[in-house]
Amino acid sequence: MSSTAGKLVTSRSELELDHPNIEDYLPSGSSINEPRGKLRLRDLLDISPTLTEAAGAIVDDSFTRCFKSNPPEPWNWNIYLFPLWCCGVVVRYCLLFPLRCITLAFGWFIFLSTFIPVHSLLKGQDRLRKKIERVLVEMICSFFVASWTGVVRYHGPRPSIRPKQVYVANHTSMIDFIVLEQMTAFAVIMQKHPGWVGLLQSTILESVGCIWFNRSEAKDREIVARKLRNHVQGTDNNPLLIFPEGTCVNNNYTVMFKKGAFELDCTVCPIAIKYNKIFVDAFWNSRKQSFTMHLLQLMTSWAVVCEVWYLEPQTIRPGETAIEFAERVRDMISHRAGLKKVPWDGYLKYSRPSSKHSERKQQSFAESILARLEEK
């Protein structure tokens, strides 16, 4: 990213950038054989790549800052503080971390020694089996939170099992699911993961009705949409939890909400999650860090401090589109958690527009500018 773009961003607010003056970039009269006011499309196309590149640098900076972790400010900078910092490292890694590992291992022992017999022996009694499995999943999530010395404050009424309702929340890390699951056994919509996380998804978490998808499979969208509609109609299904951003954001911003959760013709219950970064940054950057390393980072910190708000349920208003409904709910979550809204699609984190798409946008941009100049 060029230094010029950096200066532009820092000299203006993050979301209220001044529009560039297009006339400053137009070729001079000597470079155009025709009088002013009769600019051709090809003239604008000549300078359009420069404008696109400059605007792209500004947009890219605004977009990528949503997915950057903020390292803590170093405080062990002198001879007096450094010994205290070393003592803290010894306590966290040599005392707290082993105790947390023992706590988590003990939780897994209790969970597996109960879950496996219940799942195998009570197949003919689905109602009782689901009830016990729900309690066990909440319990193991509580052990996970305890292994981080989690300090979580919940505000608002606890979610209940009701048909035709869906819960939506902002997304910072996969631990969002654990933090919410220890209070209520949600059925979550989640990306299918490899490794031990994928094993848990396909065995334990499927028992509470979780639904998995793969971003690379286009047909998964139709399958997931059908499963969502069937799930919200069930009277005994666990509450449905969706992270409509579709990706982890660094808990300073919210990106666009996908409209799928708002097209189910049911009540939407917003949940706002805010992490206090005084001890550790809970943001999970899956491109730079595995979930195992992310958990180790949390387990070697002092504590994970979090606030959760269950907000007032919302229904779509007459004449309101699903996109407008999603934006209204995003406003509520952003305001409650103190997050900044940005107009970006989180899926751009995984894929960027093709060159052909960029060329079409470039030509459309030049045509719109030409039309405006002709009007003048």
Contacts in CASP RR format, 6 or more apart in sequence:
PFRMAT RR
TARGET T0000
AUTHOR 0000-0000-0000
METHOD contacts of the structure
MODEL  1
MSSTAGKLVTSRSELELDHPNIEDYLPSGSSINEPRGKLRLRDLLDISPT
LTEAAGAIVDDSFTRCFKSNPPEPWNWNIYLFPLWCCGVVVRYCLLFPLR
CITLAFGWFIFLSTFIPVHSLLKGQDRLRKKIERVLVEMICSFFVASWTG
VVRYHGPRPSIRPKQVYVANHTSMIDFIVLEQMTAFAVIMQKHPGWVGLL
QSTILESVGCIWFNRSEAKDREIVARKLRNHVQGTDNNPLLIFPEGTCVN
NNYTVMFKKGAFELDCTVCPIAIKYNKIFVDAFWNSRKQSFTMHLLQLMT
SWAVVCEVWYLEPQTIRPGETAIEFAERVRDMISHRAGLKKVPWDGYLKY
SRPSSKHSERKQQSFAESILARLEEK
1 57 0 8 1.000
1 60 0 8 1.000
1 61 0 8 1.000
2 57 0 8 1.000
4 54 0 8 1.000
4 57 0 8 1.000
5 54 0 8 1.000
5 57 0 8 1.000
5 58 0 8 1.000
5 61 0 8 1.000
6 57 0 8 1.000
6 61 0 8 1.000
8 17 0 8 1.000
8 58 0 8 1.000
9 17 0 8 1.000
9 58 0 8 1.000
9 61 0 8 1.000
9 62 0 8 1.000
12 18 0 8 1.000
14 62 0 8 1.000
14 65 0 8 1.000
14 340 0 8 1.000
14 342 0 8 1.000
15 62 0 8 1.000
15 340 0 8 1.000
15 341 0 8 1.000
15 342 0 8 1.000
17 58 0 8 1.000
20 51 0 8 1.000
20 54 0 8 1.000
20 55 0 8 1.000
22 51 0 8 1.000
22 369 0 8 1.000
22 373 0 8 1.000
25 47 0 8 1.000
25 50 0 8 1.000
25 51 0 8 1.000
26 39 0 8 1.000
26 43 0 8 1.000
26 44 0 8 1.000
26 47 0 8 1.000
27 43 0 8 1.000
27 46 0 8 1.000
27 47 0 8 1.000
29 36 0 8 1.000
32 39 0 8 1.000
32 43 0 8 1.000
34 40 0 8 1.000
37 373 0 8 1.000
37 374 0 8 1.000
37 376 0 8 1.000
39 370 0 8 1.000
39 373 0 8 1.000
40 370 0 8 1.000
41 363 0 8 1.000
41 366 0 8 1.000
41 367 0 8 1.000
41 370 0 8 1.000
44 366 0 8 1.000
44 367 0 8 1.000
44 369 0 8 1.000
44 370 0 8 1.000
45 362 0 8 1.000
45 363 0 8 1.000
45 366 0 8 1.000
48 362 0 8 1.000
48 363 0 8 1.000
48 365 0 8 1.000
48 366 0 8 1.000
49 362 0 8 1.000
51 365 0 8 1.000
52 358 0 8 1.000
52 361 0 8 1.000
52 362 0 8 1.000
52 365 0 8 1.000
62 342 0 8 1.000
62 344 0 8 1.000
63 342 0 8 1.000
63 344 0 8 1.000
63 348 0 8 1.000
65 252 0 8 1.000
65 253 0 8 1.000
66 249 0 8 1.000
66 250 0 8 1.000
66 252 0 8 1.000
66 253 0 8 1.000
66 255 0 8 1.000
66 342 0 8 1.000
66 344 0 8 1.000
66 346 0 8 1.000
67 247 0 8 1.000
67 248 0 8 1.000
67 249 0 8 1.000
67 250 0 8 1.000
67 285 0 8 1.000
67 349 0 8 1.000
68 250 0 8 1.000
68 285 0 8 1.000
69 250 0 8 1.000
69 281 0 8 1.000
69 283 0 8 1.000
69 285 0 8 1.000
70 250 0 8 1.000
70 252 0 8 1.000
70 277 0 8 1.000
70 281 0 8 1.000
71 281 0 8 1.000
72 277 0 8 1.000
72 281 0 8 1.000
75 81 0 8 1.000
75 85 0 8 1.000
76 82 0 8 1.000
76 84 0 8 1.000
76 85 0 8 1.000
76 86 0 8 1.000
92 300 0 8 1.000
92 301 0 8 1.000
92 302 0 8 1.000
93 300 0 8 1.000
96 149 0 8 1.000
96 300 0 8 1.000
96 302 0 8 1.000
97 299 0 8 1.000
97 300 0 8 1.000
100 146 0 8 1.000
100 147 0 8 1.000
100 148 0 8 1.000
100 149 0 8 1.000
100 299 0 8 1.000
101 147 0 8 1.000
101 299 0 8 1.000
103 143 0 8 1.000
103 146 0 8 1.000
103 147 0 8 1.000
104 143 0 8 1.000
104 144 0 8 1.000
104 146 0 8 1.000
104 147 0 8 1.000
104 299 0 8 1.000
106 143 0 8 1.000
107 139 0 8 1.000
107 140 0 8 1.000
107 143 0 8 1.000
108 140 0 8 1.000
108 143 0 8 1.000
110 139 0 8 1.000
111 136 0 8 1.000
111 139 0 8 1.000
111 140 0 8 1.000
111 143 0 8 1.000
114 132 0 8 1.000
114 136 0 8 1.000
115 133 0 8 1.000
115 136 0 8 1.000
115 204 0 8 1.000
118 129 0 8 1.000
118 132 0 8 1.000
118 133 0 8 1.000
118 136 0 8 1.000
119 129 0 8 1.000
119 133 0 8 1.000
119 207 0 8 1.000
122 128 0 8 1.000
122 129 0 8 1.000
122 132 0 8 1.000
123 129 0 8 1.000
127 236 0 8 1.000
130 207 0 8 1.000
130 208 0 8 1.000
130 236 0 8 1.000
133 207 0 8 1.000
133 208 0 8 1.000
134 185 0 8 1.000
134 208 0 8 1.000
134 238 0 8 1.000
135 185 0 8 1.000
137 181 0 8 1.000
137 185 0 8 1.000
137 204 0 8 1.000
137 205 0 8 1.000
137 207 0 8 1.000
137 208 0 8 1.000
138 181 0 8 1.000
138 182 0 8 1.000
138 183 0 8 1.000
138 184 0 8 1.000
138 185 0 8 1.000
141 178 0 8 1.000
141 179 0 8 1.000
141 181 0 8 1.000
141 182 0 8 1.000
142 182 0 8 1.000
144 175 0 8 1.000
144 178 0 8 1.000
144 182 0 8 1.000
145 152 0 8 1.000
145 178 0 8 1.000
145 179 0 8 1.000
145 182 0 8 1.000
145 304 0 8 1.000
147 298 0 8 1.000
147 299 0 8 1.000
148 175 0 8 1.000
148 298 0 8 1.000
148 299 0 8 1.000
148 301 0 8 1.000
148 303 0 8 1.000
148 304 0 8 1.000
149 302 0 8 1.000
149 303 0 8 1.000
149 304 0 8 1.000
150 303 0 8 1.000
150 304 0 8 1.000
150 305 0 8 1.000
150 306 0 8 1.000
151 303 0 8 1.000
151 304 0 8 1.000
151 305 0 8 1.000
151 306 0 8 1.000
152 179 0 8 1.000
152 182 0 8 1.000
152 304 0 8 1.000
152 305 0 8 1.000
152 306 0 8 1.000
152 307 0 8 1.000
152 308 0 8 1.000
153 306 0 8 1.000
153 307 0 8 1.000
153 308 0 8 1.000
154 183 0 8 1.000
154 308 0 8 1.000
154 310 0 8 1.000
155 307 0 8 1.000
155 308 0 8 1.000
155 309 0 8 1.000
155 310 0 8 1.000
156 309 0 8 1.000
156 310 0 8 1.000
157 310 0 8 1.000
158 183 0 8 1.000
158 184 0 8 1.000
158 310 0 8 1.000
159 167 0 8 1.000
159 183 0 8 1.000
159 184 0 8 1.000
159 186 0 8 1.000
159 239 0 8 1.000
159 269 0 8 1.000
159 310 0 8 1.000
160 239 0 8 1.000
161 236 0 8 1.000
161 237 0 8 1.000
161 238 0 8 1.000
161 239 0 8 1.000
162 239 0 8 1.000
163 232 0 8 1.000
163 233 0 8 1.000
163 234 0 8 1.000
163 235 0 8 1.000
163 237 0 8 1.000
164 232 0 8 1.000
164 233 0 8 1.000
164 265 0 8 1.000
164 266 0 8 1.000
164 267 0 8 1.000
165 232 0 8 1.000
165 239 0 8 1.000
165 240 0 8 1.000
165 266 0 8 1.000
165 267 0 8 1.000
165 268 0 8 1.000
165 269 0 8 1.000
165 313 0 8 1.000
166 228 0 8 1.000
166 232 0 8 1.000
166 239 0 8 1.000
166 240 0 8 1.000
166 241 0 8 1.000
166 242 0 8 1.000
166 261 0 8 1.000
166 264 0 8 1.000
166 266 0 8 1.000
166 267 0 8 1.000
166 268 0 8 1.000
166 269 0 8 1.000
167 186 0 8 1.000
167 239 0 8 1.000
167 240 0 8 1.000
167 241 0 8 1.000
167 242 0 8 1.000
167 268 0 8 1.000
167 269 0 8 1.000
167 270 0 8 1.000
167 271 0 8 1.000
168 241 0 8 1.000
168 242 0 8 1.000
168 243 0 8 1.000
168 244 0 8 1.000
168 257 0 8 1.000
168 261 0 8 1.000
168 268 0 8 1.000
168 269 0 8 1.000
168 270 0 8 1.000
168 271 0 8 1.000
168 329 0 8 1.000
168 333 0 8 1.000
169 176 0 8 1.000
169 180 0 8 1.000
169 241 0 8 1.000
169 242 0 8 1.000
169 243 0 8 1.000
169 270 0 8 1.000
169 271 0 8 1.000
169 272 0 8 1.000
169 273 0 8 1.000
169 333 0 8 1.000
170 176 0 8 1.000
170 243 0 8 1.000
170 245 0 8 1.000
170 249 0 8 1.000
170 251 0 8 1.000
170 254 0 8 1.000
170 271 0 8 1.000
170 272 0 8 1.000
170 273 0 8 1.000
170 333 0 8 1.000
170 334 0 8 1.000
170 337 0 8 1.000
170 339 0 8 1.000
171 243 0 8 1.000
171 245 0 8 1.000
171 246 0 8 1.000
171 247 0 8 1.000
171 248 0 8 1.000
171 249 0 8 1.000
172 248 0 8 1.000
172 249 0 8 1.000
172 250 0 8 1.000
172 251 0 8 1.000
172 273 0 8 1.000
172 275 0 8 1.000
172 282 0 8 1.000
172 283 0 8 1.000
172 284 0 8 1.000
173 248 0 8 1.000
173 282 0 8 1.000
173 283 0 8 1.000
173 284 0 8 1.000
173 294 0 8 1.000
174 190 0 8 1.000
174 197 0 8 1.000
174 248 0 8 1.000
174 284 0 8 1.000
174 291 0 8 1.000
174 294 0 8 1.000
175 282 0 8 1.000
175 284 0 8 1.000
175 294 0 8 1.000
175 298 0 8 1.000
175 304 0 8 1.000
176 243 0 8 1.000
176 273 0 8 1.000
177 186 0 8 1.000
177 188 0 8 1.000
177 190 0 8 1.000
177 241 0 8 1.000
179 273 0 8 1.000
179 306 0 8 1.000
179 308 0 8 1.000
180 186 0 8 1.000
180 241 0 8 1.000
180 271 0 8 1.000
180 273 0 8 1.000
180 308 0 8 1.000
181 188 0 8 1.000
183 308 0 8 1.000
184 238 0 8 1.000
184 239 0 8 1.000
185 208 0 8 1.000
185 238 0 8 1.000
186 208 0 8 1.000
186 238 0 8 1.000
186 239 0 8 1.000
186 240 0 8 1.000
186 241 0 8 1.000
187 208 0 8 1.000
187 209 0 8 1.000
187 210 0 8 1.000
187 211 0 8 1.000
187 231 0 8 1.000
187 237 0 8 1.000
187 238 0 8 1.000
187 239 0 8 1.000
187 240 0 8 1.000
187 241 0 8 1.000
188 205 0 8 1.000
188 210 0 8 1.000
188 211 0 8 1.000
188 240 0 8 1.000
188 241 0 8 1.000
188 242 0 8 1.000
188 243 0 8 1.000
189 210 0 8 1.000
189 211 0 8 1.000
189 213 0 8 1.000
189 224 0 8 1.000
189 228 0 8 1.000
189 240 0 8 1.000
189 241 0 8 1.000
189 242 0 8 1.000
189 243 0 8 1.000
190 201 0 8 1.000
190 210 0 8 1.000
190 211 0 8 1.000
190 212 0 8 1.000
190 213 0 8 1.000
190 243 0 8 1.000
191 212 0 8 1.000
191 213 0 8 1.000
191 214 0 8 1.000
191 215 0 8 1.000
192 198 0 8 1.000
192 201 0 8 1.000
192 212 0 8 1.000
192 213 0 8 1.000
192 214 0 8 1.000
193 201 0 8 1.000
193 291 0 8 1.000
196 292 0 8 1.000
197 291 0 8 1.000
201 210 0 8 1.000
201 212 0 8 1.000
202 212 0 8 1.000
208 238 0 8 1.000
209 231 0 8 1.000
209 237 0 8 1.000
209 238 0 8 1.000
211 224 0 8 1.000
211 227 0 8 1.000
211 228 0 8 1.000
211 231 0 8 1.000
213 220 0 8 1.000
213 221 0 8 1.000
213 223 0 8 1.000
213 224 0 8 1.000
214 220 0 8 1.000
215 347 0 8 1.000
215 350 0 8 1.000
225 260 0 8 1.000
228 240 0 8 1.000
228 260 0 8 1.000
228 261 0 8 1.000
228 264 0 8 1.000
229 264 0 8 1.000
231 237 0 8 1.000
231 240 0 8 1.000
232 240 0 8 1.000
232 264 0 8 1.000
232 266 0 8 1.000
241 271 0 8 1.000
242 260 0 8 1.000
242 261 0 8 1.000
244 257 0 8 1.000
244 258 0 8 1.000
244 259 0 8 1.000
244 260 0 8 1.000
244 261 0 8 1.000
244 262 0 8 1.000
244 326 0 8 1.000
244 330 0 8 1.000
245 254 0 8 1.000
245 255 0 8 1.000
245 256 0 8 1.000
245 257 0 8 1.000
245 258 0 8 1.000
245 346 0 8 1.000
246 258 0 8 1.000
246 346 0 8 1.000
246 347 0 8 1.000
247 255 0 8 1.000
247 346 0 8 1.000
247 347 0 8 1.000
247 349 0 8 1.000
247 350 0 8 1.000
248 283 0 8 1.000
248 284 0 8 1.000
248 285 0 8 1.000
248 286 0 8 1.000
249 255 0 8 1.000
249 283 0 8 1.000
249 346 0 8 1.000
250 281 0 8 1.000
250 283 0 8 1.000
251 273 0 8 1.000
251 274 0 8 1.000
251 275 0 8 1.000
251 277 0 8 1.000
251 282 0 8 1.000
251 283 0 8 1.000
251 337 0 8 1.000
251 339 0 8 1.000
252 339 0 8 1.000
252 340 0 8 1.000
253 339 0 8 1.000
253 340 0 8 1.000
253 341 0 8 1.000
253 342 0 8 1.000
254 330 0 8 1.000
254 333 0 8 1.000
254 334 0 8 1.000
254 339 0 8 1.000
254 340 0 8 1.000
254 341 0 8 1.000
254 342 0 8 1.000
255 342 0 8 1.000
255 344 0 8 1.000
255 345 0 8 1.000
255 346 0 8 1.000
256 326 0 8 1.000
256 330 0 8 1.000
256 343 0 8 1.000
256 344 0 8 1.000
256 345 0 8 1.000
256 346 0 8 1.000
257 326 0 8 1.000
257 327 0 8 1.000
257 329 0 8 1.000
257 330 0 8 1.000
258 326 0 8 1.000
259 322 0 8 1.000
259 323 0 8 1.000
259 325 0 8 1.000
259 326 0 8 1.000
260 322 0 8 1.000
261 268 0 8 1.000
261 326 0 8 1.000
262 268 0 8 1.000
262 316 0 8 1.000
262 322 0 8 1.000
262 323 0 8 1.000
262 325 0 8 1.000
262 326 0 8 1.000
262 329 0 8 1.000
263 322 0 8 1.000
265 316 0 8 1.000
267 313 0 8 1.000
267 314 0 8 1.000
267 315 0 8 1.000
268 313 0 8 1.000
268 314 0 8 1.000
268 315 0 8 1.000
268 325 0 8 1.000
268 329 0 8 1.000
269 310 0 8 1.000
269 311 0 8 1.000
269 313 0 8 1.000
269 314 0 8 1.000
270 311 0 8 1.000
270 312 0 8 1.000
270 314 0 8 1.000
270 329 0 8 1.000
270 332 0 8 1.000
270 333 0 8 1.000
270 336 0 8 1.000
271 308 0 8 1.000
271 309 0 8 1.000
271 310 0 8 1.000
271 311 0 8 1.000
271 333 0 8 1.000
272 308 0 8 1.000
272 309 0 8 1.000
272 311 0 8 1.000
272 332 0 8 1.000
272 333 0 8 1.000
272 336 0 8 1.000
272 337 0 8 1.000
273 306 0 8 1.000
273 307 0 8 1.000
273 308 0 8 1.000
273 337 0 8 1.000
274 306 0 8 1.000
274 307 0 8 1.000
274 337 0 8 1.000
274 338 0 8 1.000
274 339 0 8 1.000
275 281 0 8 1.000
275 282 0 8 1.000
275 283 0 8 1.000
275 304 0 8 1.000
275 305 0 8 1.000
275 306 0 8 1.000
275 307 0 8 1.000
276 305 0 8 1.000
276 306 0 8 1.000
276 307 0 8 1.000
278 305 0 8 1.000
279 301 0 8 1.000
279 302 0 8 1.000
279 303 0 8 1.000
279 304 0 8 1.000
279 305 0 8 1.000
280 297 0 8 1.000
280 298 0 8 1.000
280 301 0 8 1.000
280 302 0 8 1.000
280 303 0 8 1.000
280 304 0 8 1.000
282 298 0 8 1.000
282 304 0 8 1.000
282 306 0 8 1.000
284 291 0 8 1.000
284 294 0 8 1.000
289 297 0 8 1.000
298 304 0 8 1.000
307 337 0 8 1.000
309 336 0 8 1.000
309 337 0 8 1.000
311 332 0 8 1.000
311 333 0 8 1.000
311 336 0 8 1.000
312 332 0 8 1.000
314 325 0 8 1.000
314 328 0 8 1.000
314 329 0 8 1.000
314 332 0 8 1.000
316 322 0 8 1.000
316 325 0 8 1.000
317 325 0 8 1.000
320 328 0 8 1.000
330 341 0 8 1.000
331 341 0 8 1.000
333 339 0 8 1.000
334 340 0 8 1.000
334 341 0 8 1.000
353 361 0 8 1.000
END
